[in-house]
């Protein structure tokens, strides 16, 4: 027989399994009535997979007549392992989602049990992060009938006489394997006699003869019913819910379910079915794992196994050591140590906001656009498991390095603009993952290191920039323009440009941009991910700060017959100063950092003031003093027109004093007109907007929502925001030079 690595399975292989089988036996538990219950019999088995958590089959918690098991108060029952019985209760039942989840909710014959004793220390089994497709060297395990067995699953009286089951298997050279074509001599029963069709229960009396905790599986496969193992295997009653171990990989790949009555093959639920776990599977009254229980559970699992390798912590060989003994000599560059550390780092990151992000990352690494496999990918861990493609060691290493680099970058991008300690902690973990990737990438060839970095990013914005050239003979200012996709932190990719020696007037340049802008926005939306709408940024020079870009009309599709729609209500639109580029002024950066850290934003009303010694034209000294002395959370607001006169000069002073953000109407009143009730309504609306904003990073989206309400007249008192202009000039993401000989940064 050949293993999945293509080598003959001999006694040397089975000797390496001894340590693994010992760990598997100690993590397999028996489920039974509550501790202290008289005449308790074992219901079935389970496996410890994370601190305080047991995975089993859902049907084990149901008696053979379909009723719930007899339990203690609040549904408490017993979990037997390590010579003791620990109280526990069901927490998640994947076979019975909540009614409000609807008929489409995921179902699987799996259940999660929470141990109620927080002091009950125990080992944990390793759950595979990749689907099992073929089992050629595997074992199934069963729990113990009572708590009178030792941690290796044998009667205490037999401990000195016979040793562990794994040890006897190694000594005998059989590995606990049943002979082909006939029942195992260790098996004490057959699933065919179980009253619950297709399931293995422990309702019947335990056999009188001693029973080993595991038996071998000769072969296996996978179909729509789950994992299959050979029809020649006879399984001890009570094995349902126990783990199916793939010895060639040293991990749990399934949970034993029973035997199919028609073709007499054993069945197991693949552990990848846990990916369907959701809050709708929480048992009423149970304490859960939060809004994303699958991510939380697997994070506990991965972090526990990595912590077991800390210096001075492990009291003996760990599951990792058993895997290392099995994999030794296979020449893999991405071995069990790299996998263990990578999954620990991934477990410390927040769950991806959309599972499609994981599939897209895997598809990019494998250089194919379709879904990476026929199974779902929900977390970064799942994506890691999807990359095992049977490649040569070097290609495998390059694949994992590339994937982890993408994950680190995507995670950092998600929280880059978010304030607070939680976001800072995520950024720190993303840096740790990036450092790990860098350390593993040093052995890659130069061309592969260039190919992997920089990482392809999803666009966050589309920038339209108008570059003034000179005045024509009639005095009109002439422009060139460009359109770029933005990826954050000053990285831009120019996708369209109009560069001519003479330039064109501003209105003509704007019409040229609008002719192409709709298609560019739609393509950027598609690249950003399902349902995404990237931000539109418009960079203009002095004299054009009154541009109502939020009311620009662009095509709603790329078809010739597409209708024109305003861009502002559907996506965030911001204004940027064309004069601010890569050279970041310290005052600009200081003001931006002050806005980001301010507990609350405050509107700073700017109006003409009395005073002598005006600086920079008609703008009075009082405006300079007002802006220079403003607090860190202050944001200028003007009701005057900024096309000329006082309003234009006031915006210039705000930019000169480092203000990165400001608000004004596109059609404000001139300086010859006094403020009226409309101005008061504008400033009142701005104050309310800033006080409840939650930070400067949320302003673009909040202004978009206001524009949408004003356009639809959906809310009284919002019409003042219809042509609202938001200056939002992030110094940490400066706009690029429009025309330059040096190459611009690319998302690749």
C-alpha positions in Angstrom: 0.0 0.0 0.0 1.2 3.5 -0.8 0.8 6.5 1.4 -0.5 9.9 0.1 3.2 10.9 -0.3 3.8 8.0 -2.7 5.9 5.9 -0.3 5.3 2.3 0.8 3.8 2.0 4.2 6.0 -0.2 6.3 6.8 -0.9 9.9 9.0 2.2 10.0 6.0 4.4 9.2 3.9 2.7 11.9 6.7 3.3 14.4 6.5 7.0 13.7 2.8 6.9 14.3 3.2 5.7 17.9 3.5 9.2 19.4 0.6 10.5 17.3 -1.7 7.6 18.3 -0.9 8.3 22.0 -1.8 12.0 21.6 -5.0 11.1 19.8 -6.0 8.6 22.5 -5.5 11.2 25.2 -7.7 13.8 23.4 -10.5 11.4 22.7 -13.3 11.6 25.3 -16.4 9.7 26.2 -19.8 11.4 26.5 -22.1 10.1 29.2 -24.6 11.1 31.9 -23.8 13.8 34.4 -21.1 13.1 36.9 -22.3 11.0 39.8 -25.3 9.6 37.9 -26.0 6.0 38.8 -25.7 3.3 36.1 -24.4 5.8 33.6 -23.5 4.4 30.2 -21.4 6.0 27.5 -23.4 7.7 24.8 -20.6 8.1 22.3 -17.3 9.8 21.8 -15.8 13.2 21.1 -12.5 14.9 20.7 -11.0 17.9 22.6 -10.1 20.5 20.0 -9.6 23.8 22.0 -9.4 24.8 25.6 -12.8 23.9 27.1 -14.3 22.6 23.8 -15.2 19.2 22.6 -16.3 18.3 19.0 -18.7 15.4 18.5 -21.5 14.3 16.3 -24.9 16.0 17.0 -26.7 12.6 17.0 -24.6 11.4 19.9 -26.5 13.8 22.1 -29.8 12.2 21.1 -30.9 8.7 22.3 -31.7 6.0 19.8 -35.4 6.7 20.0 -34.8 10.3 18.9 -35.3 11.9 22.3 -32.8 14.1 24.1 -30.5 12.3 26.5 -31.3 12.3 30.2 -29.2 15.1 31.6 -28.8 17.0 34.8 -30.1 20.5 35.5 -29.6 23.0 32.6 -28.7 20.1 30.3 -25.5 19.2 32.1 -23.9 15.8 31.3 -20.4 14.2 31.7 -17.3 14.2 29.6 -14.9 11.4 30.6 -11.2 11.7 30.0 -7.9 11.5 31.9 -9.4 9.3 34.7 -12.2 11.8 35.6 -15.6 13.0 34.5 -16.0 16.7 33.9 -19.4 18.4 33.7 -20.3 19.9 30.3 -23.3 21.0 28.3 -24.1 21.5 24.6 -23.2 24.9 23.1 -23.6 24.6 19.3 -25.7 22.1 17.3 -25.0 22.4 13.6 -27.8 19.9 12.8 -30.5 22.2 14.3 -30.0 25.9 13.4 -32.3 28.4 15.0 -35.8 28.7 13.2 -35.2 32.4 12.4 -32.2 31.3 10.3 -34.6 30.0 7.7 -34.5 26.8 5.6 -31.3 27.7 3.9 -29.2 27.6 7.1 -26.3 25.2 7.0 -26.7 21.8 8.6 -24.2 19.1 9.6 -24.1 16.2 12.0 -21.7 18.1 14.3 -22.1 19.6 17.8 -19.8 21.6 20.1 -19.7 20.9 23.8 -18.4 23.3 26.4 -16.7 22.0 29.5 -18.0 23.7 32.6 -14.9 23.3 34.7 -12.5 26.1 33.9 -9.7 24.3 35.8 -10.0 21.1 33.7 -6.7 21.2 31.9 -6.5 18.9 28.9 -4.6 18.3 25.7 -6.1 19.3 22.3 -6.1 17.4 19.0 -5.0 19.1 15.8 -7.8 19.8 13.3 -6.8 19.8 9.6 -7.0 23.0 7.7 -7.4 21.2 4.4 -10.1 18.8 3.2 -9.3 15.1 3.2 -9.8 13.6 -0.3 -8.1 10.2 0.1 -7.3 8.3 3.3 -4.8 5.5 3.0 -3.3 5.3 6.4 -5.9 6.3 9.1 -7.3 5.4 12.5 -10.6 6.0 14.2 -10.8 6.4 18.0 -13.4 5.9 20.6 -13.9 7.3 24.1 -14.0 5.5 27.4 -17.0 4.0 29.2 -16.4 5.8 32.5 -14.0 8.1 34.3 -12.1 5.1 35.8 -9.7 4.9 32.9 -6.4 6.6 32.8 -5.4 9.4 30.4 -4.3 6.8 27.8 -7.7 5.1 27.7 -7.1 1.9 29.6 -8.2 0.5 32.9 -6.0 1.7 35.7 -5.3 -1.8 36.7 -3.9 -2.7 33.3 -1.7 0.4 33.0 1.5 -1.2 34.4 0.9 -4.4 32.7 0.2 -3.4 29.1 1.2 0.3 28.7 -0.4 2.6 26.2 -2.3 1.4 23.2 0.0 3.3 20.9 3.0 1.7 22.6 1.7 -1.8 22.1 1.0 -1.0 18.5 4.5 0.1 17.9 6.0 -2.8 19.7 4.0 -5.3 17.7 4.8 -3.6 14.5 1.1 -3.6 13.4 0.2 -0.1 14.4 -3.2 -1.3 15.6 -4.1 -2.1 12.0 -6.8 -4.6 11.2 -5.9 -7.3 8.8 -7.3 -6.8 5.3 -10.4 -8.6 4.4 -11.4 -9.6 8.0 -12.6 -7.9 11.1 -10.2 -6.5 13.6 -9.6 -8.7 16.5 -9.7 -5.7 18.8 -13.2 -4.7 17.6 -15.9 -5.5 20.1 -19.0 -4.8 18.0 -20.4 -3.7 14.7 -22.3 -0.6 13.8 -24.8 -2.7 11.9 -26.5 -3.7 15.1 -27.1 -0.2 16.2 -30.8 0.6 16.6 -30.3 4.1 15.2 -29.7 3.5 11.5 -26.5 4.8 10.2 -25.2 5.9 13.6 -22.9 4.5 16.3 -24.3 4.8 19.8 -23.2 3.5 23.2 -26.7 2.6 24.4 -26.0 -1.1 24.7 -24.0 -2.6 27.5 -20.2 -2.3 27.2 -18.5 -5.5 26.0 -16.9 -7.6 28.6 -13.6 -8.0 26.7 -11.0 -5.2 27.0 -11.2 -2.8 24.0 -8.5 -0.7 22.5 -9.3 3.0 21.9 -8.5 2.9 18.2 -8.7 0.7 15.1 -7.2 1.1 11.7 -8.8 2.2 8.5 -7.5 0.5 5.4 -8.6 3.0 2.8 -10.9 5.9 2.4 -12.4 8.4 0.0 -14.8 11.3 -0.1 -18.2 11.8 -1.7 -21.4 13.8 -1.1 -22.1 11.9 2.1 -18.8 12.8 3.6 -15.6 10.7 4.3 -15.8 7.0 3.8 -13.7 4.2 5.2 -13.6 0.6 4.4 -16.4 -1.9 4.7 -14.0 -4.5 6.3 -13.7 -2.4 9.4 -15.8 -3.3 12.5 -16.1 -0.5 15.0 -16.6 -0.6 18.7 -20.0 0.7 19.8 -19.7 4.2 21.2 -17.1 5.3 18.6 -19.6 7.7 17.0 -18.4 11.2 17.5 -14.7 10.1 17.8 -11.9 11.5 15.6 -10.8 10.0 12.3 -7.0 10.5 12.2 -5.0 10.8 8.9 -1.7 9.4 10.1 0.2 10.5 7.0 -0.5 14.1 7.8 -0.8 13.7 11.6 -4.2 15.5 12.0 -7.9 15.0 12.6 -9.7 15.0 9.3 -13.2 13.8 10.3 -15.6 12.9 13.0 -16.9 9.3 12.9 -20.6 9.2 12.1 -21.6 5.6 11.5 -22.0 3.0 8.8 -24.2 3.4 5.7 -26.7 0.5 5.9 -26.9 -0.1 2.2 -23.3 -0.4 1.0 -21.8 -1.1 4.5 -19.1 1.7 4.3 -18.2 3.6 7.3 -18.9 7.4 7.3 -17.3 10.4 8.9 -18.2 14.1 8.8 -15.2 16.1 7.5 -13.9 18.6 10.0 -14.1 21.3 7.2 -17.9 21.1 7.8 -17.2 23.3 10.9 -16.7 26.2 8.5 -20.5 26.4 8.4 -20.7 27.1 12.1 -22.5 30.4 12.9 -24.4 32.1 15.7 -27.6 30.6 14.5 -26.4 27.2 15.7 -26.1 28.3 19.3 -28.1 26.2 21.7 -30.7 28.2 23.7 -29.3 29.4 27.0 -25.7 28.4 26.2 -22.7 30.6 26.4 -21.3 31.1 22.9 -18.1 32.3 21.2 -19.4 35.6 19.9 -20.7 36.8 16.4 -18.2 34.6 14.5 -17.9 31.4 16.5 -15.9 29.5 13.8 -13.2 32.1 13.6 -13.1 32.3 17.5 -12.9 28.6 17.9 -10.1 28.0 15.4 -8.2 30.9 16.8 -8.3 29.3 20.2 -7.2 26.0 18.6 -4.2 27.4 16.7 -3.0 29.7 19.4 -3.1 26.8 22.0 -0.9 24.6 19.8 1.6 27.3 19.2 1.8 28.2 22.9 2.6 24.6 23.6 5.9 25.0 21.9 7.1 27.9 24.2 10.4 27.3 26.0 9.9 25.9 29.5 6.1 25.3 29.0 5.8 21.9 27.4 6.0 19.0 29.9 6.4 16.4 27.3 6.2 15.7 23.5 3.4 17.7 21.9 1.1 17.0 18.9 3.5 19.2 16.9 6.4 16.8 17.9 4.4 13.9 16.7 3.7 15.6 13.4 7.4 16.5 13.1 8.4 12.8 13.6 6.0 11.7 10.8 7.1 14.4 8.3 10.9 14.1 9.0 12.9 13.4 5.9 10.3 14.5 3.4 12.3 17.5 2.3 9.6 20.1 2.7 10.5 23.8 2.9 7.1 24.6 4.3 6.9 22.1 7.1 4.9 21.6 10.3 6.9 24.3 12.1 6.2 26.9 9.5 2.6 25.9 9.3 2.2 26.1 13.1 3.7 29.5 13.4 1.8 30.9 10.4 -1.5 29.7 11.7 -0.8 31.2 15.1 -0.1 34.6 13.4 -3.2 34.3 11.3 -5.3 33.4 14.4 -4.3 36.8 15.9 -5.8 38.8 13.0 -9.5 39.7 12.8 -11.7 37.6 10.6 -11.9 38.8 7.0 -14.9 41.1 6.4 -16.0 39.0 3.5 -15.2 35.3 2.7 -14.8 36.3 -1.0 -11.6 38.2 0.0 -10.1 34.9 1.1 -11.1 33.2 -2.2 -9.7 36.1 -4.2 -6.4 36.0 -2.3 -6.1 32.2 -2.9 -7.0 32.6 -6.6 -4.4 35.3 -7.0 -1.7 33.2 -5.5 -2.6 30.2 -7.6 -2.9 32.5 -10.6 -6.5 31.6 -11.5 -9.6 33.6 -11.4 -12.1 30.9 -10.5 -12.8 29.6 -7.0 -9.8 27.7 -5.6 -11.8 24.6 -4.8 -15.2 23.1 -4.3 -15.3 23.9 -0.6 -15.9 27.2 1.2 -13.2 29.4 2.6 -14.2 31.6 5.5 -11.0 32.5 7.3 -7.4 33.1 6.6 -6.7 29.7 8.0 -9.0 28.1 5.4 -7.2 29.9 2.7 -3.9 28.5 4.0 -5.3 25.0 3.8 -6.5 25.5 0.2 -2.9 26.1 -1.0 -1.7 22.5 -0.5 -1.6 21.5 -4.1 1.0 18.7 -4.1 3.7 21.0 -5.6 7.4 20.6 -5.3 8.9 22.0 -2.0 10.1 25.3 -3.5 6.8 26.1 -5.3 4.9 25.2 -2.1 7.1 27.6 -0.1 6.7 30.4 -2.6 2.9 29.9 -2.6 2.5 30.2 1.1 4.9 33.2 1.3 2.9 35.0 -1.4 -0.5 34.3 0.3 0.7 35.4 3.8 2.1 38.6 2.2 -1.3 39.4 0.7 -3.1 38.7 4.1 -0.7 41.0 6.0 -1.2 43.8 3.5 -5.0 43.4 3.3 -5.2 43.4 7.1 -3.1 46.5 7.4 -5.1 48.3 4.8 -8.4 47.5 6.6 -7.4 49.4 9.8 -5.0 52.0 8.4 -7.3 54.9 9.0 -9.0 53.6 12.1 -8.1 55.3 15.5 -8.0 53.5 18.8 -6.0 50.8 20.6 -7.9 47.9 18.9 -6.9 49.1 15.5 -3.3 49.7 16.6 -3.1 46.2 18.0 -4.3 44.8 14.6 -1.7 46.9 12.8 1.0 45.5 15.1 -0.1 41.9 14.4 0.0 42.6 10.6 3.5 43.9 11.0 4.5 40.7 12.8 3.0 38.6 10.0 4.9 40.7 7.4 8.2 40.2 9.3 7.6 36.4 9.4 7.0 36.5 5.6 10.1 38.4 5.1 12.2 35.9 7.1 10.8 33.0 5.1 11.2 34.8 1.7 15.0 35.1 2.0 15.5 31.7 0.3 13.4 32.6 -2.7 15.0 33.4 -6.0 15.3 37.1 -6.8 12.7 37.0 -9.6 10.2 35.4 -7.2 10.8 38.0 -4.5 10.1 40.7 -7.1 7.0 38.9 -8.2 5.5 38.6 -4.7 6.1 42.1 -3.7 4.7 44.7 -3.6 1.4 43.0 -3.1 -1.5 43.5 -5.5 -4.0 45.7 -3.6 -7.6 46.6 -4.1 -8.1 50.2 -5.1 -9.6 52.5 -2.4 -10.2 55.6 -4.5 -10.1 57.1 -8.0 -8.2 60.4 -8.2 -9.0 63.1 -10.9 -6.3 65.7 -11.0 -6.3 69.0 -13.0 -2.9 70.4 -13.7 -2.7 74.1 -14.6 -0.3 75.0 -17.4 -0.5 78.7 -18.3 -2.9 81.3 -19.6 -3.8 81.6 -23.3 -3.8 84.9 -25.2 -7.3 85.6 -24.0 -6.4 85.1 -20.4 -8.1 81.7 -19.9 -6.2 79.1 -17.8 -5.3 75.9 -19.6 -5.1 72.4 -18.1 -4.0 68.9 -18.5 -5.6 66.1 -16.5 -5.1 62.5 -15.3 -7.1 59.7 -13.7 -5.3 57.4 -11.2 -6.4 54.5 -8.9 -5.3 55.0 -5.3 -4.1 52.1 -3.0 -3.3 54.1 0.1 -0.1 55.5 1.6 0.8 57.5 -1.5 0.6 54.6 -3.9 -1.1 55.4 -7.2 -1.5 53.9 -10.6 -2.2 56.3 -13.5 -4.9 54.7 -15.7 -5.7 57.7 -18.0 -4.0 60.9 -18.9 -4.5 63.9 -21.2 -1.1 65.5 -21.7 -0.6 68.1 -24.4 1.7 70.9 -25.0 -1.1 73.5 -25.1 -3.7 72.1 -22.6 -7.4 72.9 -22.7 -9.7 75.2 -20.7 -11.0 73.9 -17.4 -14.5 73.2 -18.6 -13.3 71.3 -21.6 -10.9 69.3 -19.4 -13.8 68.5 -17.1 -16.0 67.3 -20.0 -13.1 65.1 -21.2 -12.8 63.6 -17.7 -16.5 63.0 -17.3 -16.7 61.2 -20.7 -14.4 58.5 -19.3 -15.0 58.7 -15.5 -18.0 56.5 -15.3 -16.2 53.5 -16.8 -13.2 54.0 -14.6 -15.2 54.1 -11.5 -17.1 51.0 -12.4 -13.9 49.1 -13.1 -12.3 50.3 -9.8 -15.5 49.2 -8.0 -15.2 45.7 -9.5 -11.5 45.4 -8.5 -12.3 46.6 -5.0 -14.6 43.7 -4.3 -18.2 42.7 -4.2 -20.5 45.6 -3.5 -17.7 48.1 -3.1 -17.8 51.7 -4.2 -14.4 53.5 -4.2 -14.1 57.1 -3.3 -13.8 59.8 -5.9 -11.1 62.4 -5.1 -10.8 65.6 -7.1 -7.5 67.6 -7.0 -7.9 71.2 -8.2 -5.7 74.3 -7.9 -6.6 77.6 -6.2 -9.6 79.3 -7.9 -11.5 76.0 -8.4 -12.1 75.0 -4.8 -15.8 75.7 -5.3 -16.2 72.7 -7.7 -19.3 70.7 -6.9 -17.8 67.4 -7.9 -20.5 65.6 -5.9 -23.0 66.8 -8.5 -21.0 65.6 -11.5 -23.1 63.3 -13.7 -21.4 60.1 -14.9 -22.6 57.1 -16.9 -24.2 54.4 -14.7 -22.7 51.7 -16.9 -20.3 51.2 -19.7 -23.1 50.8 -22.3 -23.6 53.6 -24.9 -27.2 54.0 -23.8 -26.4 54.3 -20.1 -28.2 57.0 -18.2 -26.2 59.8 -16.5 -26.5 60.0 -12.7 -25.0 62.3 -10.1 -21.9 60.7 -8.6 -22.2 62.2 -5.1 -25.2 60.4 -3.6 -23.8 57.0 -4.5 -20.2 57.3 -3.4 -18.0 59.5 -1.2 -16.6 62.5 -3.1 -13.8 64.7 -1.6 -11.8 67.7 -2.7 -8.0 67.8 -2.6 -5.6 70.7 -2.9 -3.6 70.2 -6.2 -0.7 72.2 -4.7 0.0 69.7 -1.9 2.0 66.8 -3.1 4.7 64.4 -1.9 6.5 67.1 0.2 4.4 66.9 3.4 4.5 70.2 5.4 5.0 69.5 9.1 2.1 71.8 10.0 -0.2 69.8 7.6 0.8 66.5 9.2 0.5 67.9 12.8 -3.0 69.2 12.1 -4.0 65.8 10.5 -2.8 63.9 13.5 -4.6 66.3 15.8 -7.9 65.7 14.0 -7.4 61.9 14.1 -6.8 61.8 17.8 -9.3 64.5 18.9 -12.1 63.0 21.0 -14.6 65.2 19.2 -14.5 67.4 16.1 -15.6 71.0 16.4 -16.7 73.4 13.6 -14.6 76.6 13.4 -16.7 79.3 11.8 -14.6 81.5 9.6 -16.0 85.0 8.8 -14.6 88.4 7.8 -13.1 90.2 10.8 -11.9 93.7 11.7 -8.3 94.3 12.0 -5.3 96.1 10.6 -2.2 94.8 9.0 -3.9 92.4 6.7 -1.6 89.6 5.4 -1.9 88.0 2.0 -4.3 90.4 0.4 -7.8 91.1 1.7 -7.8 88.4 4.4 -7.7 90.1 7.7 -5.2 89.4 10.5 -8.0 88.1 12.6 -8.5 85.2 10.3 -4.9 84.2 10.6 -5.0 84.4 14.4 -8.2 82.4 14.5 -6.8 79.6 12.4 -3.3 79.5 13.9 -4.8 79.3 17.5 -7.5 76.7 16.7 -7.5 73.5 18.8 -6.6 70.1 17.5 -10.2 69.0 16.8 -11.1 72.2 14.9 -12.3 72.1 11.3 -12.9 75.3 9.3 -16.4 76.0 8.0 -17.3 78.8 5.6 -20.6 79.9 4.2 -19.0 82.3 1.8 -18.2 81.4 -1.8 -14.6 80.2 -2.1 -14.4 81.0 -5.9 -13.0 84.5 -5.1 -12.7 87.2 -2.5 -12.8 86.6 1.2 -13.7 82.9 0.9 -10.9 82.1 -1.5 -8.3 83.8 0.7 -9.7 82.2 3.8 -9.2 78.7 2.3 -5.7 79.7 1.3 -4.9 80.7 4.9 -6.4 77.5 6.1 -4.1 75.5 3.8 -1.1 77.6 4.7 -1.7 77.0 8.4 -1.9 73.2 7.8 -5.6 72.4 7.9 -6.2 69.2 6.0 -10.0 69.4 6.1 -12.8 71.9 5.7 -16.4 72.4 4.7 -18.2 74.9 2.5 -21.1 75.1 0.0 -20.2 75.1 -3.7 -22.5 78.1 -4.1 -21.8 80.2 -1.1 -22.7 83.9 -0.9 -20.3 86.7 -1.8 -18.6 89.0 0.6 -20.9 91.9 -0.3 -23.8 89.9 1.1 -24.3 89.5 4.9 -25.0 86.1 6.4 -28.7 85.2 6.6 -30.9 82.4 8.0 -29.5 80.1 5.3 -26.0 80.6 6.7 -27.1 79.9 10.2 -28.8 76.7 9.0 -25.6 75.7 7.2 -23.4 76.2 10.3 -25.8 74.5 12.6 -25.9 71.5 10.3 -22.1 71.4 10.1 -21.8 71.5 13.9 -24.2 68.6 14.3 -22.4 66.7 11.6 -19.0 67.0 13.3 -20.2 66.4 16.8 -21.6 63.0 16.0 -19.1 62.0 13.3 -17.0 59.7 15.4 -13.7 60.9 13.9 -12.3 62.6 10.8 -11.9 59.2 9.0 -15.7 58.9 8.8 -16.4 62.3 7.3 -16.4 61.3 3.6 -19.1 58.7 4.1 -21.1 60.9 6.4 -21.1 63.7 3.9 -22.1 61.3 1.2 -25.1 60.2 3.3 -26.1 63.8 3.8 -25.9 64.5 0.1 -28.0 61.5 -0.7 -30.7 62.6 1.8 -30.7 66.1 0.4 -30.9 64.9 -3.2 -34.0 62.7 -2.3 -35.4 65.3 0.1 -35.6 62.2 2.4 -35.1 64.2 5.6 -36.2 67.6 6.6 -33.5 70.2 7.1 -30.8 68.5 4.9 -31.2 70.6 1.7 -28.2 72.7 2.9 -25.9 69.7 2.2 -26.9 69.2 -1.4 -23.9 71.0 -2.8 -21.7 70.6 0.3 -17.9 70.4 -0.5 -15.6 68.5 1.8 -11.9 69.3 1.6 -10.2 66.1 2.8 -6.5 66.1 2.2 -4.7 63.2 3.9 -1.0 63.9 4.3 -0.3 60.2 4.8 -1.7 59.6 1.3 -0.3 62.5 -0.7 -1.4 62.8 -4.4 1.3 61.9 -7.0 3.1 64.1 -9.4 1.0 64.4 -12.5 3.8 64.2 -15.1 7.1 62.7 -14.1 9.9 60.6 -15.7 10.2 58.3 -12.8 7.8 55.3 -12.6 4.8 55.5 -10.3 4.2 52.9 -7.7 2.0 50.1 -8.9 -0.3 47.8 -7.0 1.8 44.8 -8.2 
